[in-house]
C-alpha cells in the first residue's frame, strides 16, 4: 500500500540574532527512505531578500524518525 504524507517545515527558534546560525526542521515520513539508516536530502531555501537562496543538506535526527535538521 502506498501512503503519501505532507511534510512540515519550521524554524527551531522563533528568532535568531543576525550573527547566529538558524536551524530548520523538516518532518516528512516520505523522506525516511531506509528505516535502518540516517537518511539525507537536499532542500533549497530562499527569502524575499535573497531570491538566489542556499541549498541545505537535511539530515535525519536518527534512524527511522522522519525528522530532519
mmCIF file as Biopython writes it, N, C-alpha, C and O atoms, coordinates in Angstrom:
data_model
#
loop_
_atom_site.group_PDB
_atom_site.id
_atom_site.type_symbol
_atom_site.label_atom_id
_atom_site.label_alt_id
_atom_site.label_comp_id
_atom_site.label_asym_id
_atom_site.label_entity_id
_atom_site.label_seq_id
_atom_site.pdbx_PDB_ins_code
_atom_site.Cartn_x
_atom_site.Cartn_y
_atom_site.Cartn_z
_atom_site.occupancy
_atom_site.B_iso_or_equiv
_atom_site.auth_seq_id
_atom_site.auth_asym_id
_atom_site.pdbx_PDB_model_num
ATOM 1   N N  . UNK A ? 1  ? 0.832  -1.176 0.000  1.0 0.0 1  A 1 
ATOM 2   C CA . UNK A ? 1  ? 0.000  0.000  0.000  1.0 0.0 1  A 1 
ATOM 3   C C  . UNK A ? 1  ? 0.885  1.251  0.000  1.0 0.0 1  A 1 
ATOM 4   O O  . UNK A ? 1  ? 1.825  1.355  0.788  1.0 0.0 1  A 1 
ATOM 5   N N  . UNK A ? 2  ? 0.580  2.185  -0.880 1.0 0.0 2  A 1 
ATOM 6   C CA . UNK A ? 2  ? 1.329  3.441  -0.946 1.0 0.0 2  A 1 
ATOM 7   C C  . UNK A ? 2  ? 0.638  4.462  -0.064 1.0 0.0 2  A 1 
ATOM 8   O O  . UNK A ? 2  ? -0.577 4.645  -0.136 1.0 0.0 2  A 1 
ATOM 9   N N  . UNK A ? 3  ? 1.429  5.128  0.773  1.0 0.0 3  A 1 
ATOM 10  C CA . UNK A ? 3  ? 0.893  6.165  1.656  1.0 0.0 3  A 1 
ATOM 11  C C  . UNK A ? 3  ? 1.725  7.418  1.464  1.0 0.0 3  A 1 
ATOM 12  O O  . UNK A ? 3  ? 2.951  7.375  1.573  1.0 0.0 3  A 1 
ATOM 13  N N  . UNK A ? 4  ? 1.066  8.539  1.178  1.0 0.0 4  A 1 
ATOM 14  C CA . UNK A ? 4  ? 1.743  9.813  0.987  1.0 0.0 4  A 1 
ATOM 15  C C  . UNK A ? 4  ? 1.518  10.674 2.214  1.0 0.0 4  A 1 
ATOM 16  O O  . UNK A ? 4  ? 0.411  10.728 2.748  1.0 0.0 4  A 1 
ATOM 17  N N  . UNK A ? 5  ? 2.558  11.339 2.656  1.0 0.0 5  A 1 
ATOM 18  C CA . UNK A ? 5  ? 2.477  12.221 3.803  1.0 0.0 5  A 1 
ATOM 19  C C  . UNK A ? 5  ? 2.866  13.630 3.377  1.0 0.0 5  A 1 
ATOM 20  O O  . UNK A ? 5  ? 3.739  13.803 2.526  1.0 0.0 5  A 1 
ATOM 21  N N  . UNK A ? 6  ? 2.238  14.616 3.950  1.0 0.0 6  A 1 
ATOM 22  C CA . UNK A ? 6  ? 2.603  16.007 3.693  1.0 0.0 6  A 1 
ATOM 23  C C  . UNK A ? 6  ? 3.656  16.405 4.710  1.0 0.0 6  A 1 
ATOM 24  O O  . UNK A ? 6  ? 3.441  16.278 5.916  1.0 0.0 6  A 1 
ATOM 25  N N  . UNK A ? 7  ? 4.793  16.886 4.228  1.0 0.0 7  A 1 
ATOM 26  C CA . UNK A ? 7  ? 5.859  17.307 5.115  1.0 0.0 7  A 1 
ATOM 27  C C  . UNK A ? 7  ? 5.545  18.635 5.780  1.0 0.0 7  A 1 
ATOM 28  O O  . UNK A ? 7  ? 4.723  19.407 5.288  1.0 0.0 7  A 1 
ATOM 29  N N  . UNK A ? 8  ? 6.205  18.896 6.903  1.0 0.0 8  A 1 
ATOM 30  C CA . UNK A ? 8  ? 6.057  20.156 7.629  1.0 0.0 8  A 1 
ATOM 31  C C  . UNK A ? 8  ? 7.443  20.734 7.872  1.0 0.0 8  A 1 
ATOM 32  O O  . UNK A ? 8  ? 8.393  19.998 8.138  1.0 0.0 8  A 1 
ATOM 33  N N  . UNK A ? 9  ? 7.554  22.063 7.779  1.0 0.0 9  A 1 
ATOM 34  C CA . UNK A ? 9  ? 8.830  22.741 7.979  1.0 0.0 9  A 1 
ATOM 35  C C  . UNK A ? 9  ? 8.657  23.813 9.033  1.0 0.0 9  A 1 
ATOM 36  O O  . UNK A ? 9  ? 7.626  24.482 9.092  1.0 0.0 9  A 1 
ATOM 37  N N  . UNK A ? 10 ? 9.696  23.974 9.886  1.0 0.0 10 A 1 
ATOM 38  C CA . UNK A ? 10 ? 9.641  25.028 10.904 1.0 0.0 10 A 1 
ATOM 39  C C  . UNK A ? 10 ? 11.055 25.398 11.331 1.0 0.0 10 A 1 
ATOM 40  O O  . UNK A ? 10 ? 11.988 24.604 11.205 1.0 0.0 10 A 1 
ATOM 41  N N  . UNK A ? 11 ? 11.191 26.610 11.833 1.0 0.0 11 A 1 
ATOM 42  C CA . UNK A ? 11 ? 12.424 27.039 12.481 1.0 0.0 11 A 1 
ATOM 43  C C  . UNK A ? 11 ? 12.391 26.478 13.903 1.0 0.0 11 A 1 
ATOM 44  O O  . UNK A ? 11 ? 11.323 26.421 14.512 1.0 0.0 11 A 1 
ATOM 45  N N  . UNK A ? 12 ? 13.540 26.064 14.444 1.0 0.0 12 A 1 
ATOM 46  C CA . UNK A ? 12 ? 13.555 25.528 15.803 1.0 0.0 12 A 1 
ATOM 47  C C  . UNK A ? 12 ? 13.426 26.623 16.858 1.0 0.0 12 A 1 
ATOM 48  O O  . UNK A ? 12 ? 13.035 26.337 17.990 1.0 0.0 12 A 1 
ATOM 49  N N  . UNK A ? 13 ? 13.742 27.858 16.516 1.0 0.0 13 A 1 
ATOM 50  C CA . UNK A ? 13 ? 13.550 29.006 17.403 1.0 0.0 13 A 1 
ATOM 51  C C  . UNK A ? 13 ? 12.737 30.050 16.659 1.0 0.0 13 A 1 
ATOM 52  O O  . UNK A ? 13 ? 12.769 30.109 15.430 1.0 0.0 13 A 1 
ATOM 53  N N  . UNK A ? 14 ? 12.013 30.871 17.398 1.0 0.0 14 A 1 
ATOM 54  C CA . UNK A ? 14 ? 11.195 31.923 16.784 1.0 0.0 14 A 1 
ATOM 55  C C  . UNK A ? 14 ? 12.062 33.044 16.206 1.0 0.0 14 A 1 
ATOM 56  O O  . UNK A ? 14 ? 11.700 33.643 15.193 1.0 0.0 14 A 1 
ATOM 57  N N  . UNK A ? 15 ? 13.201 33.331 16.840 1.0 0.0 15 A 1 
ATOM 58  C CA . UNK A ? 15 ? 14.084 34.427 16.408 1.0 0.0 15 A 1 
ATOM 59  C C  . UNK A ? 15 ? 15.537 33.988 16.502 1.0 0.0 15 A 1 
ATOM 60  O O  . UNK A ? 15 ? 15.905 33.146 17.321 1.0 0.0 15 A 1 
ATOM 61  N N  . UNK A ? 16 ? 16.355 34.588 15.632 1.0 0.0 16 A 1 
ATOM 62  C CA . UNK A ? 16 ? 17.799 34.345 15.650 1.0 0.0 16 A 1 
ATOM 63  C C  . UNK A ? 16 ? 18.508 35.676 15.548 1.0 0.0 16 A 1 
ATOM 64  O O  . UNK A ? 16 ? 18.029 36.583 14.868 1.0 0.0 16 A 1 
ATOM 65  N N  . UNK A ? 17 ? 19.650 35.807 16.217 1.0 0.0 17 A 1 
ATOM 66  C CA . UNK A ? 17 ? 20.478 37.001 16.072 1.0 0.0 17 A 1 
ATOM 67  C C  . UNK A ? 17 ? 21.079 37.017 14.678 1.0 0.0 17 A 1 
ATOM 68  O O  . UNK A ? 17 ? 21.259 35.965 14.065 1.0 0.0 17 A 1 
ATOM 69  N N  . UNK A ? 18 ? 21.393 38.217 14.169 1.0 0.0 18 A 1 
ATOM 70  C CA . UNK A ? 18 ? 21.904 38.321 12.802 1.0 0.0 18 A 1 
ATOM 71  C C  . UNK A ? 18 ? 23.239 37.607 12.613 1.0 0.0 18 A 1 
ATOM 72  O O  . UNK A ? 18 ? 23.552 37.197 11.495 1.0 0.0 18 A 1 
ATOM 73  N N  . UNK A ? 19 ? 24.025 37.448 13.657 1.0 0.0 19 A 1 
ATOM 74  C CA . UNK A ? 19 ? 25.328 36.784 13.515 1.0 0.0 19 A 1 
ATOM 75  C C  . UNK A ? 19 ? 25.278 35.320 13.963 1.0 0.0 19 A 1 
ATOM 76  O O  . UNK A ? 19 ? 26.324 34.695 14.137 1.0 0.0 19 A 1 
ATOM 77  N N  . UNK A ? 20 ? 24.075 34.769 14.151 1.0 0.0 20 A 1 
ATOM 78  C CA . UNK A ? 20 ? 23.965 33.381 14.588 1.0 0.0 20 A 1 
ATOM 79  C C  . UNK A ? 20 ? 23.493 32.493 13.433 1.0 0.0 20 A 1 
ATOM 80  O O  . UNK A ? 20 ? 23.175 32.971 12.344 1.0 0.0 20 A 1 
ATOM 81  N N  . UNK A ? 21 ? 23.459 31.221 13.701 1.0 0.0 21 A 1 
ATOM 82  C CA . UNK A ? 21 ? 23.038 30.246 12.695 1.0 0.0 21 A 1 
ATOM 83  C C  . UNK A ? 21 ? 21.669 29.696 13.080 1.0 0.0 21 A 1 
ATOM 84  O O  . UNK A ? 21 ? 21.465 29.284 14.222 1.0 0.0 21 A 1 
ATOM 85  N N  . UNK A ? 22 ? 20.739 29.687 12.142 1.0 0.0 22 A 1 
ATOM 86  C CA . UNK A ? 22 ? 19.407 29.155 12.388 1.0 0.0 22 A 1 
ATOM 87  C C  . UNK A ? 22 ? 19.339 27.677 12.041 1.0 0.0 22 A 1 
ATOM 88  O O  . UNK A ? 22 ? 20.153 27.164 11.273 1.0 0.0 22 A 1 
ATOM 89  N N  . UNK A ? 23 ? 18.362 27.005 12.618 1.0 0.0 23 A 1 
ATOM 90  C CA . UNK A ? 23 ? 18.159 25.594 12.328 1.0 0.0 23 A 1 
ATOM 91  C C  . UNK A ? 23 ? 16.737 25.378 11.830 1.0 0.0 23 A 1 
ATOM 92  O O  . UNK A ? 23 ? 15.770 25.796 12.467 1.0 0.0 23 A 1 
ATOM 93  N N  . UNK A ? 24 ? 16.627 24.730 10.699 1.0 0.0 24 A 1 
ATOM 94  C CA . UNK A ? 24 ? 15.343 24.400 10.098 1.0 0.0 24 A 1 
ATOM 95  C C  . UNK A ? 24 ? 15.074 22.925 10.369 1.0 0.0 24 A 1 
ATOM 96  O O  . UNK A ? 24 ? 15.978 22.093 10.278 1.0 0.0 24 A 1 
ATOM 97  N N  . UNK A ? 25 ? 13.822 22.606 10.702 1.0 0.0 25 A 1 
ATOM 98  C CA . UNK A ? 25 ? 13.436 21.210 10.901 1.0 0.0 25 A 1 
ATOM 99  C C  . UNK A ? 25 ? 12.343 20.851 9.898  1.0 0.0 25 A 1 
ATOM 100 O O  . UNK A ? 25 ? 11.340 21.554 9.777  1.0 0.0 25 A 1 
ATOM 101 N N  . UNK A ? 26 ? 12.549 19.756 9.188  1.0 0.0 26 A 1 
ATOM 102 C CA . UNK A ? 26 ? 11.543 19.239 8.263  1.0 0.0 26 A 1 
ATOM 103 C C  . UNK A ? 26 ? 11.111 17.874 8.776  1.0 0.0 26 A 1 
ATOM 104 O O  . UNK A ? 26 ? 11.936 16.986 8.992  1.0 0.0 26 A 1 
ATOM 105 N N  . UNK A ? 27 ? 9.815  17.723 8.965  1.0 0.0 27 A 1 
ATOM 106 C CA . UNK A ? 27 ? 9.246  16.431 9.346  1.0 0.0 27 A 1 
ATOM 107 C C  . UNK A ? 27 ? 8.529  15.886 8.124  1.0 0.0 27 A 1 
ATOM 108 O O  . UNK A ? 27 ? 7.540  16.458 7.665  1.0 0.0 27 A 1 
ATOM 109 N N  . UNK A ? 28 ? 9.033  14.774 7.601  1.0 0.0 28 A 1 
ATOM 110 C CA . UNK A ? 28 ? 8.445  14.186 6.399  1.0 0.0 28 A 1 
ATOM 111 C C  . UNK A ? 28 ? 8.725  12.686 6.374  1.0 0.0 28 A 1 
ATOM 112 O O  . UNK A ? 28 ? 9.810  12.271 5.965  1.0 0.0 28 A 1 
ATOM 113 N N  . UNK A ? 29 ? 7.771  11.874 6.801  1.0 0.0 29 A 1 
ATOM 114 C CA . UNK A ? 29 ? 7.979  10.422 6.796  1.0 0.0 29 A 1 
ATOM 115 C C  . UNK A ? 29 ? 8.314  9.850  5.417  1.0 0.0 29 A 1 
ATOM 116 O O  . UNK A ? 29 ? 8.954  8.802  5.328  1.0 0.0 29 A 1 
ATOM 117 N N  . UNK A ? 30 ? 7.891  10.524 4.339  1.0 0.0 30 A 1 
ATOM 118 C CA . UNK A ? 30 ? 8.197  10.033 2.991  1.0 0.0 30 A 1 
ATOM 119 C C  . UNK A ? 30 ? 9.687  10.085 2.677  1.0 0.0 30 A 1 
ATOM 120 O O  . UNK A ? 30 ? 10.155 9.350  1.808  1.0 0.0 30 A 1 
ATOM 121 N N  . UNK A ? 31 ? 10.441 10.939 3.365  1.0 0.0 31 A 1 
ATOM 122 C CA . UNK A ? 31 ? 11.875 11.043 3.111  1.0 0.0 31 A 1 
ATOM 123 C C  . UNK A ? 31 ? 12.676 10.052 3.959  1.0 0.0 31 A 1 
ATOM 124 O O  . UNK A ? 31 ? 13.897 9.962  3.824  1.0 0.0 31 A 1 
ATOM 125 N N  . UNK A ? 32 ? 11.998 9.319  4.822  1.0 0.0 32 A 1 
ATOM 126 C CA . UNK A ? 32 ? 12.627 8.253  5.597  1.0 0.0 32 A 1 
ATOM 127 C C  . UNK A ? 32 ? 12.709 7.025  4.697  1.0 0.0 32 A 1 
ATOM 128 O O  . UNK A ? 32 ? 11.913 6.094  4.820  1.0 0.0 32 A 1 
ATOM 129 N N  . UNK A ? 33 ? 13.676 7.040  3.800  1.0 0.0 33 A 1 
ATOM 130 C CA . UNK A ? 33 ? 13.770 6.025  2.758  1.0 0.0 33 A 1 
ATOM 131 C C  . UNK A ? 33 ? 14.294 4.684  3.255  1.0 0.0 33 A 1 
ATOM 132 O O  . UNK A ? 33 ? 13.913 3.632  2.742  1.0 0.0 33 A 1 
ATOM 133 N N  . UNK A ? 34 ? 15.170 4.725  4.258  1.0 0.0 34 A 1 
ATOM 134 C CA . UNK A ? 34 ? 15.740 3.493  4.802  1.0 0.0 34 A 1 
ATOM 135 C C  . UNK A ? 34 ? 15.561 3.521  6.317  1.0 0.0 34 A 1 
ATOM 136 O O  . UNK A ? 34 ? 16.280 4.255  6.995  1.0 0.0 34 A 1 
ATOM 137 N N  . UNK A ? 35 ? 14.626 2.745  6.870  1.0 0.0 35 A 1 
ATOM 138 C CA . UNK A ? 35 ? 14.366 2.795  8.302  1.0 0.0 35 A 1 
ATOM 139 C C  . UNK A ? 35 ? 15.535 2.342  9.175  1.0 0.0 35 A 1 
ATOM 140 O O  . UNK A ? 35 ? 15.526 2.570  10.385 1.0 0.0 35 A 1 
ATOM 141 N N  . UNK A ? 36 ? 16.534 1.708  8.576  1.0 0.0 36 A 1 
ATOM 142 C CA . UNK A ? 36 ? 17.687 1.241  9.359  1.0 0.0 36 A 1 
ATOM 143 C C  . UNK A ? 36 ? 18.875 2.199  9.284  1.0 0.0 36 A 1 
ATOM 144 O O  . UNK A ? 36 ? 19.931 1.914  9.847  1.0 0.0 36 A 1 
ATOM 145 N N  . UNK A ? 37 ? 18.714 3.337  8.591  1.0 0.0 37 A 1 
ATOM 146 C CA . UNK A ? 37 ? 19.826 4.269  8.409  1.0 0.0 37 A 1 
ATOM 147 C C  . UNK A ? 37 ? 19.353 5.709  8.611  1.0 0.0 37 A 1 
ATOM 148 O O  . UNK A ? 37 ? 18.154 5.990  8.617  1.0 0.0 37 A 1 
ATOM 149 N N  . UNK A ? 38 ? 20.311 6.603  8.775  1.0 0.0 38 A 1 
ATOM 150 C CA . UNK A ? 38 ? 20.031 8.039  8.834  1.0 0.0 38 A 1 
ATOM 151 C C  . UNK A ? 38 ? 20.026 8.546  7.394  1.0 0.0 38 A 1 
ATOM 152 O O  . UNK A ? 38 ? 21.050 8.503  6.712  1.0 0.0 38 A 1 
ATOM 153 N N  . UNK A ? 39 ? 18.874 9.026  6.936  1.0 0.0 39 A 1 
ATOM 154 C CA . UNK A ? 39 ? 18.730 9.497  5.561  1.0 0.0 39 A 1 
ATOM 155 C C  . UNK A ? 39 ? 19.091 10.975 5.456  1.0 0.0 39 A 1 
ATOM 156 O O  . UNK A ? 39 ? 19.096 11.697 6.453  1.0 0.0 39 A 1 
ATOM 157 N N  . UNK A ? 40 ? 19.394 11.416 4.234  1.0 0.0 40 A 1 
ATOM 158 C CA . UNK A ? 40 ? 19.701 12.819 3.934  1.0 0.0 40 A 1 
ATOM 159 C C  . UNK A ? 40 ? 19.023 13.205 2.635  1.0 0.0 40 A 1 
ATOM 160 O O  . UNK A ? 40 ? 18.792 12.359 1.770  1.0 0.0 40 A 1 
ATOM 161 N N  . UNK A ? 41 ? 18.702 14.497 2.497  1.0 0.0 41 A 1 
ATOM 162 C CA . UNK A ? 41 ? 18.224 15.027 1.228  1.0 0.0 41 A 1 
ATOM 163 C C  . UNK A ? 41 ? 18.525 16.515 1.172  1.0 0.0 41 A 1 
ATOM 164 O O  . UNK A ? 41 ? 18.753 17.147 2.204  1.0 0.0 41 A 1 
ATOM 165 N N  . UNK A ? 42 ? 18.526 17.077 -0.038 1.0 0.0 42 A 1 
ATOM 166 C CA . UNK A ? 42 ? 18.786 18.498 -0.235 1.0 0.0 42 A 1 
ATOM 167 C C  . UNK A ? 42 ? 17.479 19.282 -0.206 1.0 0.0 42 A 1 
ATOM 168 O O  . UNK A ? 42 ? 16.449 18.816 -0.694 1.0 0.0 42 A 1 
ATOM 169 N N  . UNK A ? 43 ? 17.536 20.483 0.375  1.0 0.0 43 A 1 
ATOM 170 C CA . UNK A ? 43 ? 16.388 21.393 0.379  1.0 0.0 43 A 1 
ATOM 171 C C  . UNK A ? 43 ? 16.888 22.774 -0.035 1.0 0.0 43 A 1 
ATOM 172 O O  . UNK A ? 43 ? 17.920 23.230 0.456  1.0 0.0 43 A 1 
ATOM 173 N N  . UNK A ? 44 ? 16.177 23.433 -0.921 1.0 0.0 44 A 1 
ATOM 174 C CA . UNK A ? 44 ? 16.519 24.791 -1.333 1.0 0.0 44 A 1 
ATOM 175 C C  . UNK A ? 44 ? 15.712 25.776 -0.500 1.0 0.0 44 A 1 
ATOM 176 O O  . UNK A ? 44 ? 14.499 25.628 -0.346 1.0 0.0 44 A 1 
ATOM 177 N N  . UNK A ? 45 ? 16.400 26.787 0.039  1.0 0.0 45 A 1 
ATOM 178 C CA . UNK A ? 45 ? 15.771 27.781 0.908  1.0 0.0 45 A 1 
ATOM 179 C C  . UNK A ? 45 ? 16.067 29.166 0.357  1.0 0.0 45 A 1 
ATOM 180 O O  . UNK A ? 45 ? 17.213 29.464 0.020  1.0 0.0 45 A 1 
ATOM 181 N N  . UNK A ? 46 ? 15.049 30.020 0.260  1.0 0.0 46 A 1 
ATOM 182 C CA . UNK A ? 46 ? 15.230 31.382 -0.218 1.0 0.0 46 A 1 
ATOM 183 C C  . UNK A ? 46 ? 14.272 32.295 0.534  1.0 0.0 46 A 1 
ATOM 184 O O  . UNK A ? 46 ? 13.407 31.832 1.277  1.0 0.0 46 A 1 
ATOM 185 N N  . UNK A ? 47 ? 14.440 33.606 0.331  1.0 0.0 47 A 1 
ATOM 186 C CA . UNK A ? 47 ? 13.583 34.585 1.002  1.0 0.0 47 A 1 
ATOM 187 C C  . UNK A ? 47 ? 13.291 35.737 0.050  1.0 0.0 47 A 1 
ATOM 188 O O  . UNK A ? 47 ? 13.765 35.758 -1.085 1.0 0.0 47 A 1 
ATOM 189 N N  . UNK A ? 48 ? 12.508 36.688 0.529  1.0 0.0 48 A 1 
ATOM 190 C CA . UNK A ? 48 ? 12.207 37.879 -0.277 1.0 0.0 48 A 1 
ATOM 191 C C  . UNK A ? 48 ? 13.460 38.700 -0.556 1.0 0.0 48 A 1 
ATOM 192 O O  . UNK A ? 48 ? 13.542 39.366 -1.587 1.0 0.0 48 A 1 
ATOM 193 N N  . UNK A ? 49 ? 14.437 38.662 0.347  1.0 0.0 49 A 1 
ATOM 194 C CA . UNK A ? 49 ? 15.657 39.452 0.180  1.0 0.0 49 A 1 
ATOM 195 C C  . UNK A ? 49 ? 16.817 38.652 -0.391 1.0 0.0 49 A 1 
ATOM 196 O O  . UNK A ? 49 ? 17.860 39.229 -0.699 1.0 0.0 49 A 1 
ATOM 197 N N  . UNK A ? 50 ? 16.669 37.348 -0.541 1.0 0.0 50 A 1 
ATOM 198 C CA . UNK A ? 50 ? 17.711 36.502 -1.117 1.0 0.0 50 A 1 
ATOM 199 C C  . UNK A ? 50 ? 17.062 35.497 -2.068 1.0 0.0 50 A 1 
ATOM 200 O O  . UNK A ? 50 ? 16.899 34.321 -1.743 1.0 0.0 50 A 1 
ATOM 201 N N  . UNK A ? 51 ? 16.699 35.988 -3.240 1.0 0.0 51 A 1 
ATOM 202 C CA . UNK A ? 51 ? 15.981 35.156 -4.209 1.0 0.0 51 A 1 
ATOM 203 C C  . UNK A ? 51 ? 16.830 33.982 -4.699 1.0 0.0 51 A 1 
ATOM 204 O O  . UNK A ? 51 ? 16.287 32.949 -5.090 1.0 0.0 51 A 1 
ATOM 205 N N  . UNK A ? 52 ? 18.161 34.131 -4.681 1.0 0.0 52 A 1 
ATOM 206 C CA . UNK A ? 52 ? 19.041 33.038 -5.099 1.0 0.0 52 A 1 
ATOM 207 C C  . UNK A ? 52 ? 19.045 31.897 -4.105 1.0 0.0 52 A 1 
ATOM 208 O O  . UNK A ? 52 ? 19.135 30.730 -4.486 1.0 0.0 52 A 1 
ATOM 209 N N  . UNK A ? 53 ? 18.945 32.236 -2.824 1.0 0.0 53 A 1 
ATOM 210 C CA . UNK A ? 53 ? 18.855 31.250 -1.761 1.0 0.0 53 A 1 
ATOM 211 C C  . UNK A ? 53 ? 20.096 30.399 -1.579 1.0 0.0 53 A 1 
ATOM 212 O O  . UNK A ? 53 ? 21.155 30.675 -2.143 1.0 0.0 53 A 1 
ATOM 213 N N  . UNK A ? 54 ? 19.940 29.361 -0.780 1.0 0.0 54 A 1 
ATOM 214 C CA . UNK A ? 54 ? 21.014 28.416 -0.491 1.0 0.0 54 A 1 
ATOM 215 C C  . UNK A ? 54 ? 20.449 27.003 -0.525 1.0 0.0 54 A 1 
ATOM 216 O O  . UNK A ? 54 ? 19.238 26.797 -0.435 1.0 0.0 54 A 1 
ATOM 217 N N  . UNK A ? 55 ? 21.348 26.035 -0.655 1.0 0.0 55 A 1 
ATOM 218 C CA . UNK A ? 55 ? 20.952 24.626 -0.586 1.0 0.0 55 A 1 
ATOM 219 C C  . UNK A ? 55 ? 21.374 24.097 0.776  1.0 0.0 55 A 1 
ATOM 220 O O  . UNK A ? 55 ? 22.525 24.264 1.178  1.0 0.0 55 A 1 
ATOM 221 N N  . UNK A ? 56 ? 20.450 23.459 1.487  1.0 0.0 56 A 1 
ATOM 222 C CA . UNK A ? 56 ? 20.744 22.829 2.766  1.0 0.0 56 A 1 
ATOM 223 C C  . UNK A ? 56 ? 20.735 21.321 2.597  1.0 0.0 56 A 1 
ATOM 224 O O  . UNK A ? 56 ? 19.934 20.783 1.833  1.0 0.0 56 A 1 
ATOM 225 N N  . UNK A ? 57 ? 21.613 20.645 3.301  1.0 0.0 57 A 1 
ATOM 226 C CA . UNK A ? 57 ? 21.564 19.191 3.366  1.0 0.0 57 A 1 
ATOM 227 C C  . UNK A ? 57 ? 20.824 18.854 4.653  1.0 0.0 57 A 1 
ATOM 228 O O  . UNK A ? 57 ? 21.310 19.127 5.750  1.0 0.0 57 A 1 
ATOM 229 N N  . UNK A ? 58 ? 19.658 18.263 4.508  1.0 0.0 58 A 1 
ATOM 230 C CA . UNK A ? 58 ? 18.835 17.898 5.654  1.0 0.0 58 A 1 
ATOM 231 C C  . UNK A ? 58 ? 19.220 16.484 6.081  1.0 0.0 58 A 1 
ATOM 232 O O  . UNK A ? 58 ? 19.221 15.562 5.265  1.0 0.0 58 A 1 
ATOM 233 N N  . UNK A ? 59 ? 19.548 16.317 7.368  1.0 0.0 59 A 1 
ATOM 234 C CA . UNK A ? 59 ? 19.998 15.035 7.895  1.0 0.0 59 A 1 
ATOM 235 C C  . UNK A ? 59 ? 19.006 14.546 8.939  1.0 0.0 59 A 1 
ATOM 236 O O  . UNK A ? 59 ? 18.636 15.283 9.853  1.0 0.0 59 A 1 
ATOM 237 N N  . UNK A ? 60 ? 18.584 13.312 8.797  1.0 0.0 60 A 1 
ATOM 238 C CA . UNK A ? 60 ? 17.616 12.735 9.727  1.0 0.0 60 A 1 
ATOM 239 C C  . UNK A ? 60 ? 18.208 12.697 11.138 1.0 0.0 60 A 1 
ATOM 240 O O  . UNK A ? 60 ? 19.395 12.422 11.312 1.0 0.0 60 A 1 
ATOM 241 N N  . UNK A ? 61 ? 17.377 12.974 12.140 1.0 0.0 61 A 1 
ATOM 242 C CA . UNK A ? 61 ? 17.841 13.050 13.526 1.0 0.0 61 A 1 
ATOM 243 C C  . UNK A ? 61 ? 18.206 11.688 14.106 1.0 0.0 61 A 1 
ATOM 244 O O  . UNK A ? 61 ? 18.829 11.621 15.166 1.0 0.0 61 A 1 
ATOM 245 N N  . UNK A ? 62 ? 17.841 10.631 13.450 1.0 0.0 62 A 1 
ATOM 246 C CA . UNK A ? 62 ? 18.170 9.270  13.863 1.0 0.0 62 A 1 
ATOM 247 C C  . UNK A ? 62 ? 17.508 8.304  12.892 1.0 0.0 62 A 1 
ATOM 248 O O  . UNK A ? 62 ? 16.669 8.721  12.094 1.0 0.0 62 A 1 
ATOM 249 N N  . UNK A ? 63 ? 17.863 7.033  12.938 1.0 0.0 63 A 1 
ATOM 250 C CA . UNK A ? 63 ? 17.233 6.074  12.033 1.0 0.0 63 A 1 
ATOM 251 C C  . UNK A ? 63 ? 15.717 6.005  12.265 1.0 0.0 63 A 1 
ATOM 252 O O  . UNK A ? 63 ? 15.260 5.926  13.405 1.0 0.0 63 A 1 
ATOM 253 N N  . UNK A ? 64 ? 14.954 6.036  11.185 1.0 0.0 64 A 1 
ATOM 254 C CA . UNK A ? 64 ? 13.513 5.824  11.205 1.0 0.0 64 A 1 
ATOM 255 C C  . UNK A ? 64 ? 12.726 6.896  11.952 1.0 0.0 64 A 1 
ATOM 256 O O  . UNK A ? 64 ? 11.660 6.597  12.490 1.0 0.0 64 A 1 
ATOM 257 N N  . UNK A ? 65 ? 13.223 8.160  12.004 1.0 0.0 65 A 1 
ATOM 258 C CA . UNK A ? 65 ? 12.471 9.220  12.687 1.0 0.0 65 A 1 
ATOM 259 C C  . UNK A ? 65 ? 11.611 10.021 11.724 1.0 0.0 65 A 1 
ATOM 260 O O  . UNK A ? 65 ? 10.529 10.473 12.100 1.0 0.0 65 A 1 
ATOM 261 N N  . UNK A ? 66 ? 12.070 10.210 10.480 1.0 0.0 66 A 1 
ATOM 262 C CA . UNK A ? 66 ? 11.355 11.071 9.535  1.0 0.0 66 A 1 
ATOM 263 C C  . UNK A ? 66 ? 11.461 12.545 9.888  1.0 0.0 66 A 1 
ATOM 264 O O  . UNK A ? 66 ? 10.733 13.368 9.333  1.0 0.0 66 A 1 
ATOM 265 N N  . UNK A ? 67 ? 12.375 12.896 10.823 1.0 0.0 67 A 1 
ATOM 266 C CA . UNK A ? 67 ? 12.606 14.288 11.230 1.0 0.0 67 A 1 
ATOM 267 C C  . UNK A ? 67 ? 14.024 14.657 10.830 1.0 0.0 67 A 1 
ATOM 268 O O  . UNK A ? 67 ? 14.975 13.945 11.153 1.0 0.0 67 A 1 
ATOM 269 N N  . UNK A ? 68 ? 14.159 15.778 10.123 1.0 0.0 68 A 1 
ATOM 270 C CA . UNK A ? 68 ? 15.442 16.181 9.550  1.0 0.0 68 A 1 
ATOM 271 C C  . UNK A ? 68 ? 15.788 17.599 9.979  1.0 0.0 68 A 1 
ATOM 272 O O  . UNK A ? 68 ? 14.927 18.478 9.980  1.0 0.0 68 A 1 
ATOM 273 N N  . UNK A ? 69 ? 17.042 17.823 10.341 1.0 0.0 69 A 1 
ATOM 274 C CA . UNK A ? 69 ? 17.539 19.166 10.696 1.0 0.0 69 A 1 
ATOM 275 C C  . UNK A ? 69 ? 18.622 19.572 9.722  1.0 0.0 69 A 1 
ATOM 276 O O  . UNK A ? 69 ? 19.177 20.665 9.836  1.0 0.0 69 A 1 
#
